[in-house]
Amino acid sequence: MSNYTNTPETLNEMINLLTSIQTDYDKFYVDGNASAGTRVRKAMQQVKSTAQEVRQHVQATKNS
């Protein structure tokens, strides 16, 4: 199922990823930097995938 057995650690990793992408987010929306937008999209996909895995882990833990 999930590679994430320690969801609190995974949540912190997701928070760190979002914090680290803030500069690129601002570059894209304020300055119109297309390359920064690509990096933001890549990071958001990673967050989405990780969030789904965490959801699955929580559900499986709840049901066990």
Secondary structure as GFF3:
##gff-version 3
##sequence-region A 1 64
A	DSSP	alpha_helix	7	20	.	.	.	ID=ss1
A	DSSP	alpha_helix	22	26	.	.	.	ID=ss2
A	DSSP	pi_helix	27	31	.	.	.	ID=ss3
A	DSSP	alpha_helix	34	63	.	.	.	ID=ss4
###
